Amino acid sequence: MRPFTYERAETAAGAARAAAAPGARFIAGGTNLIDLMKLEIERPAHLVDVSRLPLAQIAETAEGGLRIGAMATNAAVASDRRVRTRYPVLAQALLAGASAQLRNKARIGGNLVQRTRCGYFYDPAKPCNKREPGAGCSALEGLNRTHAILGASEACIAVHPSDMAVALSALGAGIETVTPAGEARTLGIDEVHRLPGETPHVETNLAAGELVSAVTLPPPPEGRQSYRKVRDRASYASALFSLAIAGPALALGAVALKPWRAVAAEAALARGASAAEAAEAELAGARGRGRNDFKIALARRVIAAALQEGRG
């Protein structure tokens, strides 16, 4: 691990201003960043500790939703009575991610902006456009069993690893941030992350130093909520495919470099399509890369089965 300087932020605006400097990074739980620093994939010159900022409260909103501070831990949010009863899809998604120890450390804000778990991104000996723009994508012809089937490009076929973000997409959550200028900004969850295109190293639409301060949930949707995750083993494994259902809204996980809001499937269902037809509509543009071809059929079956189960 390379030398770095450290400061503990006292205000959100001060943290954002400090983190806007070249080579600076935020740190809170450190469950992703520390691993990347050990491998010298991330090489920050300066760390801005935001873990003690007063941003961990979970509060009611005037509209009937919840505002979740970005420094709340995954475990605290998953166990909150209001989340469990009114937003069970979010609680289920959080509990499906990582391990109990990691959930006790990981923060909601960091969960949103964590980096891909692509094995080639984690291997400095292999070309990776996310790590080194212009180097190439080793996954295109490599071990790509877990990789993207939607929204990918010739520059990158990695997927976003967050379970929580998939549930937030289905819930239509909002994200509050503080800019380096000290201004508040609000984005929809689906505006936060970017698809790879030709610049896969640019992963979000957040400015340098922009700090996620809270997640806002609208009033709970009518209808059922559920999170279904398919993975190689029962715990501590990233998804091969996941599906969040929140009333009429659907979002897919482990299919793209961002949570994938299933607008085509939603529109098909609104027109009276069957569960299988809705799944087919959403996956019409899906593309496998050899070893991950099975994910298309897997996604089709899981979407159809979950929707049919809800109708039954």
N, C-alpha and C positions, 0 to 999 in steps of 0.2 A: 504494500500500500504506500502511495506517495505522500509526502508531507502536505499538510493543508493548514489553513488558519480557521478559527472557529469563533462565532459570536452567538450569544443567546438574545433573540429578538425580544423587545419589550412592547412593541406595538405592531399591528398588522401592516400599517403603512411603512414603518421603519424596516420591517422584514422584506417587504416587496422592493423597497428602494435598494437595500443592501444586496438582494439576490439578483438585481438587474445588472450588476457588474459582470464583466466577462469572467468566466470560470467559476462563478458562484452557483451554489445549489441550496435548495431548502432541504432540511432534514427534520423528521419528526420521529416516527417509529423506527425508521431506518431498515425496514424489513426487505426492501428491494435495493435501495441505494448502497448499503454497506456491502452486499454481495457483489454488486457491480464494481465497486471501488476495489475490493480485494482482487478481482480479476483484471483490474486496470482497464475496464471498458468505460467506466466513468472515472474521470480524473479531475475532480473539482479542486480548485485552488483555495476555495473559501466555502465553509459551510455555515448556513444561517439556521439556527435551531429555532423552530416555531412551535415545538411541542408544549411549551408552557404558556402560550398565548391563550387568553380566555375565550376560546372558540370551541368548547366541548359541550355546550348546552344543547339539549333537545327540547324545543319549545313549540307550543301551539301557535298557529298563525291566525290572523283575523278571518282568513278565507275558509278555515276549517281543515287546513293541512298541518304539516309539521315542518319546522326549520331545524335542520341537523347541523350543528357546528362541525367544521372540517377537522377539528382536533379530537372529536369523539372517536373512541376506538371501535373497531368492527364488532368486538364482543359486546360493548355497551349498547350499541344500536340494535344488534340482533336480540338482545335480552330485554329491551325496553318494552313495557307492556303496551304502549300505544302503537309501536311498530308491529309487534306480534299480532295484535288484534285487528288493526286497521290496514296494515300493509304487510300481510304475511309473505307475499312474494319476495319482499326485500329481506325479511328475516331469514327465509329459507335460502336465498342466494348467499347471504353473508355466512351462514352456517355451513354451506357447501364448499366454501373456499378455505384453502390452507389448512392449518391445524389450530387447536385451541390456544397454544402458546403464541402463535403468530397473530391470531385474532385479538389477543390481549395487548399486543404492541402496535399493530397496524392501525393507521388512522384513515378516516373516511376520505379526506382530501388526497392523501397519498395513494389510496386504492384507485382513485380515478385516473391518476397520471402515471401509474406504474408502467414499466416498459415490458415489451414482449418477452416471453420465455423461449423463443426460438433458439434451438441449440446452436445454430450457426452464429447468431448474434452474441451468444455467450462464449464463443470459441475464437479468440483473437487470431488463431492460425488460419481461419477460413475467411474468404471474402464475404463482406456484408455491407450493403449500401446504407443500412441504418447506422452502422458503426463508422463506416468510412465511405462517404458519398462517392459514387463512381467506381467502387471496387467490384461490384457485381453481386448477384444473389446466389449463394451456394445452394439454397433450398430448391431452386427451380428444377434442378436435375438430381437433387440429393435426397436425403431422408426427410420427406415432407408429409409424413402420415398425419400430422396434427395441424397442417397448415390451411391457409384460406381457400375457400371455394367461391367466395363472393367479394367483389370490390377490389380484387388484387390487381397487380400490374406486373410487367416484366422486370420491374425494379425491386419488388418485394412481395412475398406471399405469406408474411408472418400474420399472426392473429393477436388481438388484444386479450390479455389473460383475465380481466376482472369479471367475476360473477356478479358482483354488486352492480356494476354499470349496466349490465343487461337488464336487471330488474328495474333500475332507475329509468332506462329508456322506455320500457313498457308502461311505467307509471307516469311518464311525461314530466319528469323532474326538471327543476331549474338549478343552475349553479351560480352562486354569488362569488365574486372575486374582488380583490383589491389590487389596483394597478400600482406601478412604481411611482406614479404621480399622486398616489393617495386617494384616487377616485374609485368609487364602487361601480362594478359592472355586473350585468346579469346575462347569462346565456342559457339556452335550452340544452339539455343533456346531449342531444344529438348534434349540437354545434361545437362541442368541445373537441372531439377527436377528428382526425383527418384520415382519409384513405391515402394509400401510399403514392399513387401517381408516379411522377418522376422524382419526387423528393420525400422518400420514406423516412429520412432522418428528421423531418419536421412533423412531429407526431400529433400536436394539438394546435388549436387556434388561440392559445394563450400567448401573450407577449412575454418576452424575457423578464423574469422577476414577478410576473403576475401570480398572486397568491390565491388559491381557492380558500374561501372563508366559510362557506356553508353550502349545503344542499337543501333545496326547498321542495317539498312534496305537495302537490295539489290535494284537494279533498279526495278521499278514497273512491275509486271507480265502483260503479255498480257491477255486480256479477262476481264470479270466482276469481281467485288469484292463486297462481301456483308457479313453482320453479322446478324444472326438470333438467337434471344434468347427467349426461352419459360420459363415463370416464373409464379408464383401464382398471382402476381399483377403487375401493369404496371410500378411501379418504386420502387427503393430502395429494391430490392429483388434479392437474388442469383438465378442463373439459375437452372431450372430442367434439361434443356438440351440446348446447344447452338451449332451453326455451323458457322464456318468461311470459306468463299470461296475466294480464291485469284488466279484467272486464273484457271489452272488445279489442284491446290492444295486445300485440304480440311483438316480442323482440327475440332475436337469435344471438347466441354467443358462440365463440370459437369458430366463426365462419369468415371473419374479416378483421381488419386492423382497427375496428371500432365496433361497439355494440350495433347490431344490425336491426333497425326497426323494420318489421315485416309489413310494409304498407301495401304491397301487392296482395298478400294473403288477407289482410284486413279488408281491403276493398272487395276481394272475391267473396268473402264471407258476408259482407254487407249486401251483396247482390244475390245471396241465397245459394252460393256454391257449397258443395260438400266439403268435408274436412280434407279429403284427398285432393280435390280440385284446388282448394286454397293452398295446400302445400306445394302442389305442382306449379301454381302461378308464382309463388315466391321464389322457387328454385329454377325457374326457366332459364335464367342467365348464369346458373352455377357452372363452374369449371373446375375439374380436378386436374392434378398434375402427376398422375400415376399412382403413387402410393396412397394418396388421399382421395382417390375416386370414390371409395366406399362411403365417404362422409356425405355425399349427395343422397345416396339411397338411405343412409342412416337418418339424415335430417328429414327426409320425406316421410319416413315411417314414424319418427317421433312426433312431428307436427301433426300428422293425421291422427295418430293414436291419442295424443293429448286433447286435441279438439273434439274428437269423437267421444272421449271419456267425459268431457264437460257437457256434451249434449245428452249423454245417457243419464 
